[in-house]
Amino acid sequence: MWELYDALIEEIPDEIIVDDVVVGGEMTYVEANGCIGLTAYRDYVQRAPMMTGNRIGRPLKEVAGYVKSWNFREASIGQSAINAWYNHPDTARRAGIEIAEKKRVEERLKDPFIKSQNLVKGKKVCVVGHFPFLEKLIAPVCDLSIVEWDPEEGDYPYSACEYLLPECDYAFLTCAAIGDKSMPRLLELSENAKGVTIVGPGTPLSSVFFEYGVSDLSGFVVTDVRLAKRILAGAESQRIFGAGMKVEYLRGGV
């Protein structure tokens, strides 16, 4: 079950060092190599951390290994460290990911639910994670099921993934499933879907996922590090998307 995680960690260079780590109220960031990687976390901390010492100054690859922790706040540090490499603007561009220089209307077309409105028409769709505006964007055009860790009215509980994902035409999976360790199972359950998208600003932009049946990575690249750090630390109140660009990374042939 750890093969996906080991593959993500393995590609991180040994020589990059962690410069800063912050666990904010809702999201975590790890700073390294002049940029930051970030992710949200499940607030589950009952398990003791894997390490209680100072993580700053340690190799990024070592800190990325904390994504395997069953203390989910610590796991978010590991996932953010992974993103500090893959979602660095330089790494993303080398992978062929388009990053706009300035925000523009076209960035909306990188939103996975906006761009998929025609694709999912009349299809059975399962979204793991209650993302904003689903009821307006895709619910009117498809047979939509929403699965949530903390279900809202009308949502399915997380255990419903076992029943809903194998029957869906398209699956959209929250990147939070990486930190809570359910991602390998969600990908296995979605293997019959025509398209599988991992969604959220904490999505690692790594081609490793394409080997596990993912067709689209809908993620985020920080382009204004100072602003992002202020937002995540609670010093500035706005959505994190103001500090970077939504991006898409498509599997070849999709």
C-alpha positions in Angstrom: 0.0 0.0 0.0 3.0 2.3 0.4 4.2 2.0 -3.2 2.5 5.2 -4.3 4.0 7.2 -1.4 7.5 5.7 -1.8 7.4 6.6 -5.5 6.5 10.2 -4.8 9.2 10.6 -2.2 11.9 8.8 -4.3 12.0 11.4 -7.0 12.8 14.3 -4.6 16.5 15.3 -4.8 18.6 14.4 -1.7 20.3 17.8 -1.5 17.3 20.1 -1.0 16.9 21.4 2.6 13.8 22.5 4.5 13.9 26.2 5.3 10.6 26.6 7.2 7.6 24.6 8.4 4.2 26.1 9.5 1.1 24.2 10.5 -1.7 26.8 10.3 -5.3 26.8 11.3 -6.4 24.9 8.2 -3.3 24.3 6.0 0.3 23.5 6.4 3.3 24.8 4.3 6.9 23.7 3.9 9.4 26.1 2.4 12.3 24.9 0.4 14.3 25.9 -2.6 12.8 29.4 -2.7 9.1 28.3 -2.8 6.5 26.6 -0.6 4.4 23.5 -0.9 1.1 23.4 0.9 -1.8 21.2 1.8 -4.9 21.1 4.0 -5.1 18.4 6.7 -7.5 16.2 8.6 -7.4 17.4 12.2 -6.5 14.0 13.6 -3.6 14.1 16.1 -4.2 11.3 18.5 -1.2 9.3 17.2 2.1 10.5 18.4 4.3 12.2 15.8 7.0 10.2 14.1 9.5 12.9 15.1 9.4 15.5 17.8 12.7 17.3 16.9 13.3 20.3 14.7 12.3 19.6 11.1 13.9 22.9 9.8 17.3 22.2 8.2 16.5 18.6 7.5 16.5 17.2 3.9 13.2 17.8 2.1 13.2 14.2 1.1 13.3 13.0 4.7 10.5 15.4 5.8 8.4 14.2 2.8 8.5 10.8 4.4 6.2 12.1 7.2 3.3 11.8 4.7 3.2 8.2 6.0 2.5 9.4 9.6 -0.8 8.4 11.2 -0.8 11.7 13.0 -2.5 13.6 10.2 -1.1 17.0 11.0 2.3 15.6 10.7 1.3 13.8 7.5 0.3 17.2 6.1 3.9 18.4 6.7 5.1 15.4 4.6 2.6 16.1 1.9 3.5 19.8 1.9 7.2 18.8 1.6 6.3 16.6 -1.4 4.5 19.6 -3.0 7.5 21.9 -2.2 9.3 19.9 -4.9 6.6 18.9 -7.5 4.6 22.1 -7.2 7.6 24.4 -7.4 7.1 26.6 -10.5 10.4 25.4 -12.0 9.6 21.7 -11.5 6.1 22.1 -12.8 7.3 23.9 -16.0 9.9 21.2 -16.6 7.0 18.7 -16.5 5.3 20.7 -19.3 2.7 22.3 -17.0 1.4 25.7 -18.1 1.6 28.4 -15.5 0.1 31.7 -16.5 2.2 34.8 -15.7 -0.9 36.8 -14.7 -4.4 35.9 -13.5 -6.9 36.1 -16.2 -10.4 34.8 -17.1 -8.9 31.7 -18.7 -7.7 30.5 -15.3 -11.3 29.5 -14.6 -11.0 26.9 -17.3 -8.4 25.1 -15.1 -11.1 24.5 -12.5 -11.8 20.8 -12.9 -15.6 21.1 -12.4 -16.0 24.0 -14.8 -14.0 22.4 -17.6 -15.7 19.0 -17.1 -19.3 20.3 -17.4 -19.7 19.0 -21.0 -17.7 15.8 -20.4 -19.9 14.6 -17.5 -23.3 15.3 -19.1 -25.6 12.4 -18.5 -22.9 10.4 -16.7 -22.6 8.9 -13.3 -20.1 11.0 -11.3 -18.7 10.5 -7.8 -16.9 13.4 -6.1 -15.0 12.5 -2.9 -14.9 15.8 -1.0 -17.7 18.5 -0.9 -16.0 21.1 -3.1 -17.7 24.6 -3.4 -20.3 25.1 -6.0 -20.7 21.5 -7.1 -24.5 21.9 -6.9 -24.3 24.7 -9.5 -21.5 23.5 -11.7 -22.1 19.8 -12.4 -25.1 18.6 -10.4 -27.6 19.9 -13.0 -26.0 17.9 -15.8 -25.0 14.6 -14.3 -26.0 11.9 -11.9 -23.9 13.2 -9.0 -22.9 11.6 -5.7 -20.9 13.5 -3.2 -18.9 11.7 -0.5 -17.6 13.6 2.5 -15.5 12.8 5.6 -17.9 15.0 7.6 -21.1 14.7 5.5 -23.4 17.6 4.9 -27.1 17.1 4.2 -27.4 15.1 1.1 -23.8 13.8 1.2 -22.7 10.2 1.5 -20.4 9.1 4.3 -16.9 8.1 3.5 -17.6 4.4 3.6 -19.9 4.8 0.6 -16.8 5.1 -1.6 -16.7 1.3 -1.6 -20.1 1.2 -3.4 -20.2 4.4 -5.4 -16.8 4.6 -7.0 -16.8 1.2 -8.8 -20.1 2.3 -10.6 -19.1 5.8 -11.6 -18.1 7.0 -15.1 -16.0 9.9 -13.7 -14.3 10.2 -10.3 -13.0 13.4 -8.7 -10.9 12.6 -5.6 -9.9 15.1 -2.9 -6.1 15.4 -2.4 -6.8 15.2 1.3 -7.0 11.4 0.7 -3.2 11.4 0.3 -2.6 12.5 3.9 -5.3 10.3 5.4 -4.0 7.3 3.5 -7.2 6.4 1.7 -5.9 7.5 -1.8 -4.5 4.1 -2.8 -7.9 2.5 -2.1 -9.9 5.2 -3.8 -7.7 4.8 -6.9 -8.3 1.0 -6.8 -12.1 1.5 -6.5 -12.0 4.0 -9.4 -10.2 1.8 -11.9 -13.3 1.3 -14.1 -13.9 5.0 -14.5 -13.4 6.8 -17.8 -11.6 9.6 -16.0 -10.1 10.1 -12.6 -9.1 13.5 -11.4 -7.3 14.4 -8.1 -8.5 17.8 -7.0 -7.2 20.5 -4.6 -4.3 22.9 -4.0 -2.5 20.1 -2.1 -2.4 17.9 -5.2 1.2 16.9 -6.0 1.9 17.6 -9.6 3.7 14.3 -10.2 3.4 11.9 -13.1 3.6 9.0 -10.6 -0.2 9.2 -10.3 -0.6 8.5 -14.0 0.7 5.0 -13.3 -2.2 4.4 -10.9 -5.0 5.3 -13.4 -5.2 9.1 -12.8 -6.0 11.1 -15.9 -5.9 14.6 -14.5 -4.1 16.4 -11.7 -5.9 19.6 -10.8 -3.5 21.4 -8.5 -2.0 24.7 -7.5 1.4 26.5 -7.9 2.3 29.3 -5.5 3.7 32.3 -7.4 3.6 34.9 -4.5 5.4 33.2 -1.6 5.1 36.1 0.8 1.3 36.5 0.3 0.8 32.7 0.6 2.7 32.6 3.9 0.6 35.5 5.3 -2.7 33.8 4.2 -1.7 30.4 5.7 -0.4 31.9 8.9 -3.7 33.8 9.4 -2.2 37.2 9.0 -4.3 37.9 5.9 -7.8 36.8 5.3 -8.4 35.6 1.7 -8.4 32.3 -0.1 -5.0 30.8 -0.9 -5.8 30.9 -4.6 -4.9 34.6 -4.7 -1.3 33.7 -4.1 -0.8 31.5 -7.1 -2.3 29.8 -10.1 -4.6 26.8 -10.6 -3.0 24.4 -13.0 -3.8 21.1 -14.7 -1.5 18.2 -15.4 -2.9 15.8 -17.9 -1.8 12.3 -18.6 -0.5 11.9 -22.1 -3.3 10.9 -24.6 -6.1 12.3 -22.4 
